[in-house]
Amino acid sequence: FDSISAGVSMHPSHDKLLAAAGEDEAAVLGLIQSPQLFLVEGEAGESVKIGGLSEKVLGDKLTVVEFPDMKHGWTMRGNLEDPDVTRDVLRAKELALQFFEKNLN
């Protein structure tokens, strides 16, 4: 993974996918070398939220921003007629762009 400079996960669900595949989440997270940004919806699993396993394993390589009013998938298929969804989609987009601007080589 040496060629990956940064990663953004909008509504990450790797915790559920890894569990379903019988994989150890902490071991997989431990392979990550580059800075990561998690944009997390309110109903997300605890391991991807602030203070969760992801933050414990990745430490200062991880930035977590929580969007408590959003449901899984809001950035890709959220109802943009809902002003709260529009607000958070625009915020997520801006955060992702800023993160990449800062971290891409």
Residue, then its C-alpha position, 0 to 999 in steps of 0.5 A: f500500500d505504499s502508493i496510497s497517499a491518503g484515503v477518505s471513507m464516506h459512511p464507512s462500513h468496513d467493520k460490518l464487511l470484515a465481520a461478515a468475512g471473518e476478518d480481524e478489523a484491528a489487524v486490517l486497520g493496522l495495515i493502513q499507512s496513510p492519513q485517513l478521513f472517516l465521514v460517519e453517519g449517526e447510525a454507524g458502528e461504534s468502531v468507526k466513530i470517535g473513540g472507536l477501534s479505528e481511532k485506537v488503531l490508526g491514532d493520529k493518522l485518522t480524522v473522524v467527522e460525525f454527521p449524527d443526522m445522516k443515514h448510511g449512504w447520504t453522500m451518494r444517495g441522500n435526498l438533496e431536497d432535504p436541506d439537512v442532507t444538502r447541508d451535510v453533503l456539501r460539508a462532506k464534499e468540502l472536508a474531503l477536498q480539503f483533506f486531499e489537498k493537505n495530504l496528497n503528494 
